Amino acid sequence: MVKAPTLEDEYFQKDILFGVSRTFALTIPQLPPILERAVANAYLLCRIQDTIEDDPDLSLEIKSDLSRQFVRVIASDCDANLFAEVLVQNLSAKTPRDEIKLIESTDKVIRITHDLKPVQKDAITKCVTKMAKGMMLYQDQESSDGLLDQDEMDQYCYFVAGVVGEMLTHIFCDYCPELADKKNYLLQLSVSFGQGLQMTNILKDIWTDKERGVCWLPQKTFQNYNIELSQVMPGEGGTQFELGLQDLLSLAAGHLKNALDFTLILPRNQPGIRRFCLWALGMAILTLVKINKNPSFKSSSEAKISRRWVKITIGATSFLSCSNQYLKVLFKLGTKSLRVTPVTVPISSISDLVDSQDP
């Protein structure tokens, strides 16, 4: 049985968030305290799973074994300290120190998980379980060739980000009972919201992923322009590669339009929840715009938005957070240089695989 969390556990969760994520250290504290605690906890659990997936020194077999152990840790069927010890011993020497600190203190995070409201705990457990299974499904497909097509990209984005959108929806609807009749639609939009954010990260990190021999772009999209992804080098893709990139930028923008629709459904008397969504949405739009202006960029740093623009995004979205009309105008202004491809929800291509991966 997991012990009750201590004040030390609570302080650790708050402090380590700043060490492992600049973005979420900004957005999560905007939530009401009871949601902030749950969402911060969920993020840290997802970060541990993400560390397992991304480690370059772990074999697929070890990653799969550690992922299964981690799911059992969350369910209290496996010792958190033993799991942490084994994982830390096998991590790459390049793993950031704050990520190691997080893993070493898995037990602290888990104690808070089991102290959350039942709805929150259940949503988080299902999220991380789906994420772990999905990540391992795609580990075996990692290559510089890219994913097969857009359907596969949709599926991958669901497992690494869409499940997080679903989790947040369950938690938000539990906190705001007035959302009950809109929950099913919010769940559909939340998957698209997650995909918009994940596609933005994939596009920003194309060349960082390339360095480790991985590509998450859809092959068929670029084959339409006679481009083989494994042959493209940073800044040397040319016009044809940039046309494929434009297609994905447009699709990502369409998912972010659904993210706006998701946010506008949230109660206006919950500005903190709205800010949490709007800040992430705004920074994603700015990233897409920056890539669109410089499609021949050669590194993630060139696609990174400046602190000045982060502050402008925070200020503008916070000031307008309760006005649906002005937020729609702000979205149009922000995406005026992008082609926005409408995305219908639910995203049907993921349904069969999602059902087969349910815990």
Beta strands, then each sheet from edge to edge (+ up, - down):
end
